[in-house]
Amino acid sequence: MASLVVMKFPTVDGADKAIATLQDLAKQHLIEIQDAATVTWPEGKKKPKTTQAVNLTAAGALSGAFWGMLFGLIFVVPLLGAAIGAAMGALSGSMADIGINDDFINSCRDKITEGTSGLFLLAETSAADKVIDAMKPHHPEIISTNLSKAQEEALRHAFEEE
Protein backbone atom coordinates (compact mmCIF):
# COMPACT_ATOMS: atom_id res chain seq x y z
CA MET A 1 0.00 0.00 0.00
CA ALA A 2 1.29 3.45 -0.85
CA SER A 3 1.94 6.00 1.84
CA LEU A 4 1.18 9.69 1.54
CA VAL A 5 3.88 11.67 3.32
CA VAL A 6 4.06 15.46 3.50
CA MET A 7 7.44 16.94 4.42
CA LYS A 8 8.56 20.51 5.01
CA PHE A 9 12.10 21.64 4.24
CA PRO A 10 13.82 24.65 5.82
CA THR A 11 14.95 26.04 2.45
CA VAL A 12 13.21 27.05 -0.76
CA ASP A 13 15.10 24.43 -2.79
CA GLY A 14 14.89 21.65 -0.18
CA ALA A 15 11.88 19.89 -1.71
CA ASP A 16 13.43 19.94 -5.19
CA LYS A 17 16.68 18.47 -3.85
CA ALA A 18 14.73 15.84 -1.93
CA ILE A 19 12.72 14.77 -4.99
CA ALA A 20 15.98 14.45 -6.94
CA THR A 21 17.32 12.16 -4.19
CA LEU A 22 14.11 10.12 -4.26
CA GLN A 23 14.27 9.78 -8.03
CA ASP A 24 17.84 8.44 -7.69
CA LEU A 25 16.60 5.96 -5.08
CA ALA A 26 13.79 4.93 -7.45
CA LYS A 27 16.38 4.11 -10.12
CA GLN A 28 17.99 1.79 -7.54
CA HIS A 29 14.55 0.21 -6.89
CA LEU A 30 14.61 1.30 -3.24
CA ILE A 31 11.38 3.29 -3.54
CA GLU A 32 8.48 3.38 -5.96
CA ILE A 33 7.26 6.93 -6.41
CA GLN A 34 3.65 6.80 -7.50
CA ASP A 35 3.24 10.55 -7.53
CA ALA A 36 4.78 13.64 -6.01
CA ALA A 37 4.31 17.37 -6.00
CA THR A 38 6.44 20.16 -4.58
CA VAL A 39 5.66 23.56 -3.13
CA THR A 40 8.38 26.20 -3.13
CA TRP A 41 7.86 29.60 -1.53
CA PRO A 42 10.69 32.07 -2.24
CA GLU A 43 11.23 34.99 0.10
CA GLY A 44 9.27 38.08 -0.92
CA LYS A 45 6.64 36.20 -2.94
CA LYS A 46 2.96 36.48 -2.03
CA LYS A 47 2.24 32.83 -2.74
CA PRO A 48 4.12 29.61 -3.35
CA LYS A 49 4.85 27.90 -6.65
CA THR A 50 3.52 24.37 -6.99
CA THR A 51 4.79 21.70 -9.35
CA GLN A 52 3.73 18.14 -10.03
CA ALA A 53 7.14 16.54 -9.69
CA VAL A 54 6.32 13.22 -11.31
CA ASN A 55 4.31 13.02 -14.50
CA LEU A 56 2.61 9.65 -14.35
CA THR A 57 -0.53 10.20 -16.38
CA ALA A 58 -0.32 6.75 -17.90
CA ALA A 59 0.19 5.12 -14.50
CA GLY A 60 -3.10 6.39 -13.09
CA ALA A 61 -1.53 8.20 -10.15
CA LEU A 62 -3.01 11.31 -8.60
CA SER A 63 -3.90 13.88 -11.22
CA GLY A 64 -2.71 17.42 -11.65
CA ALA A 65 -6.29 18.42 -10.86
CA PHE A 66 -6.01 16.68 -7.48
CA TRP A 67 -2.77 18.49 -6.64
CA GLY A 68 -4.23 21.78 -7.86
CA MET A 69 -7.32 21.33 -5.72
CA LEU A 70 -5.28 20.31 -2.68
CA PHE A 71 -2.87 23.23 -3.00
CA GLY A 72 -5.81 25.56 -3.59
CA LEU A 73 -7.32 24.41 -0.32
CA ILE A 74 -4.05 24.84 1.55
CA PHE A 75 -2.63 28.04 0.12
CA VAL A 76 -5.40 29.99 -1.63
CA VAL A 77 -8.56 29.73 0.48
CA PRO A 78 -7.52 32.39 3.00
CA LEU A 79 -7.30 34.85 0.11
CA LEU A 80 -10.71 34.02 -1.40
CA GLY A 81 -14.10 35.61 -0.81
CA ALA A 82 -16.70 34.04 1.47
CA ALA A 83 -18.76 32.40 -1.31
CA ILE A 84 -15.76 30.73 -2.93
CA GLY A 85 -14.36 29.86 0.49
CA ALA A 86 -17.63 28.13 1.41
CA ALA A 87 -17.59 26.10 -1.82
CA MET A 88 -13.99 25.10 -1.17
CA GLY A 89 -14.99 24.19 2.39
CA ALA A 90 -17.62 21.81 1.07
CA LEU A 91 -15.06 20.32 -1.29
CA SER A 92 -12.56 19.88 1.52
CA GLY A 93 -15.22 18.01 3.49
CA SER A 94 -15.39 15.42 0.72
CA MET A 95 -11.62 14.90 0.96
CA ALA A 96 -11.76 14.02 4.67
CA ASP A 97 -12.32 10.36 3.77
CA ILE A 98 -8.77 10.17 2.46
CA GLY A 99 -7.23 11.93 5.44
CA ILE A 100 -7.28 15.44 4.03
CA ASN A 101 -9.17 17.35 6.68
CA ASP A 102 -8.99 20.79 8.28
CA ASP A 103 -6.14 19.72 10.59
CA PHE A 104 -4.09 18.53 7.62
CA ILE A 105 -4.80 21.71 5.64
CA ASN A 106 -4.05 24.01 8.58
CA SER A 107 -0.87 22.14 9.48
CA CYS A 108 0.47 22.42 5.92
CA ARG A 109 -0.54 26.08 5.72
CA ASP A 110 1.12 26.88 9.06
CA LYS A 111 4.37 25.10 8.31
CA ILE A 112 5.05 25.65 4.59
CA THR A 113 5.65 29.37 4.64
CA GLU A 114 7.73 31.98 2.85
CA GLY A 115 11.36 30.83 2.62
CA THR A 116 10.54 27.11 2.89
CA SER A 117 9.36 24.28 0.64
CA GLY A 118 7.25 21.16 0.90
CA LEU A 119 7.07 17.74 -0.71
CA PHE A 120 3.83 15.79 -1.06
CA LEU A 121 4.85 12.19 -1.80
CA LEU A 122 2.79 9.12 -2.63
CA ALA A 123 5.18 6.17 -2.59
CA GLU A 124 5.94 2.62 -1.52
CA THR A 125 9.24 1.32 -0.22
CA SER A 126 10.59 -1.93 1.11
CA ALA A 127 13.88 -0.27 2.09
CA ALA A 128 12.66 2.46 4.44
CA ASP A 129 15.93 2.61 6.38
CA LYS A 130 17.92 3.37 3.21
CA VAL A 131 15.41 5.97 2.06
CA ILE A 132 15.42 7.66 5.48
CA ASP A 133 19.24 7.74 5.55
CA ALA A 134 19.32 9.31 2.07
CA MET A 135 16.75 11.94 3.06
CA LYS A 136 18.36 13.03 6.36
CA PRO A 137 20.78 15.55 4.76
CA HIS A 138 17.74 17.49 3.47
CA HIS A 139 16.45 18.01 7.05
CA PRO A 140 12.80 17.14 6.42
CA GLU A 141 10.10 17.77 8.98
CA ILE A 142 7.19 15.36 8.72
CA ILE A 143 3.93 17.31 8.58
CA SER A 144 1.53 14.48 7.88
CA THR A 145 1.36 10.83 6.86
CA ASN A 146 -1.22 8.11 6.47
CA LEU A 147 1.09 5.69 8.23
CA SER A 148 0.09 4.04 11.49
CA LYS A 149 0.88 6.04 14.64
CA ALA A 150 3.81 3.75 15.42
CA GLN A 151 5.22 4.03 11.88
CA GLU A 152 4.78 7.81 11.90
CA GLU A 153 6.55 8.16 15.25
CA ALA A 154 9.42 5.98 14.02
CA LEU A 155 9.73 8.14 10.89
CA ARG A 156 9.65 11.37 12.89
CA HIS A 157 12.28 10.00 15.27
CA ALA A 158 14.51 8.94 12.36
CA PHE A 159 14.49 12.50 10.96
CA GLU A 160 15.15 14.23 14.29
CA GLU A 161 18.43 16.07 14.76
CA GLU A 162 21.14 13.79 16.09
KAKARA-V820943 format. One record per backbone hydrogen bond with DSSP energy under -0.5 kcal/mol. CO is the residue of the C=O (numbers start at 1). NH is the residue of the N-H. If there is no record, write none. Layout:
co = [CO,CO]
nh = [NH,NH]
This chain:
co = [3,3,4,5,5,6,6,7,8,9,11,13,14,15,16,17,18,19,20,21,22,23,24,25,25,26,30,31,32,32,35,36,36,37,38,39,40,41,42,49,51,51,54,56,56,56,57,63,64,65,66,67,68,69,70,71,71,72,72,76,76,77,81,82,83,84,85,86,87,88,89,90,91,92,92,93,95,95,96,99,101,102,103,104,105,106,107,108,111,113,116,117,118,119,119,120,121,121,122,122,123,124,127,127,128,129,130,131,132,135,136,141,144,148,149,150,151,152,153,154,155,156,157]
nh = [5,123,146,7,121,143,144,119,141,117,14,17,18,19,20,21,22,23,24,25,26,27,28,30,31,29,127,33,34,124,122,53,54,120,51,118,49,115,45,40,38,53,56,59,60,61,60,67,68,69,70,71,72,73,74,75,76,76,77,79,80,80,85,86,87,88,89,90,91,92,93,94,95,95,96,96,98,100,99,101,105,106,107,108,109,110,111,112,113,116,41,9,39,7,121,37,5,123,34,35,3,32,130,131,132,133,134,135,136,138,139,8,6,152,153,154,155,156,157,158,159,160,160]
